[in-house]
Amino acid sequence: QKEVEQNSGPLSVPEGAIASLNCTYSDRGSQSFFWYRQYSGKSPELIMSIYSNGDKEDGRFTAQLNKASQYVSLLIRDSQPSDSATYLCAVRGASYDKVIFGPGTSLSVIP
Amino acid sequence: ETGVTQTPRHLVMGMTNKKSLKCEQHLGHNAMYWYKQSAKKPLELMFVYNFKEQTENNSVPSRFSPECPNSSHLFLHLHTLQPEDSALYLCASSQVGTAQETQYFGPGTRLLVL
């Protein structure tokens, strides 16, 4: 079983719609969860982090965590063409120095 | 100076060459990482240095040799590489010891092995 799984996509949404990105993880002891955005040819940049169950909102982004279901998601409201990128889910397990990245979901926002 | 810098940004080398990638972090972090990202593949963790001590080596071939002289600098020495080693090599740093720890990435070195 892969440690962090994401749908590879591509996920296409029209401009102004809500984009929903999903991630599941296998380590029940995981404590920290991150969403990174990576534009083509660029390095990943952190956009959200979440540590406790529930929702965390930052501007147009909302991260949702459900530890019982081992599931974390990222919602992007009012999607813009500039949101088109690959979104990487990353999970830190019980060992503080190891973060596991998922394969990423490619998002395309259609004008 | 931006948080994590990498040089060179682009590198073309032959299979018999020896080159080194350099990473420097200006964030006061105590851990540094090398990742490999190939086209259409997820990030692969190669090496982890925590307080300058290597704590992880994910079965990386010996033609990749890391060096961490201090907590701000990290090198990746390359020799006799193969064409399949062509990829984006990313350096990251973090402050280990808290659950809120986050990794910050450098811009990467795009490597092409001919």
Interface residues (C-beta under 8 A of the other chain):
Chain A: Q31 S32 F34 G41 K42 S43 P44 E45 L46 S49 Y51 L88 A90 R92 Y96 D97 K98 V99 F101 G102 P103 G104
Chain B: A31 K41 P42 L43 L45 V48 N50 T55 E56 L88 L90 V96 G97 T98 A99 Q100 E101 T102 Q103 Y104 F105 G106 P107 G108 R110
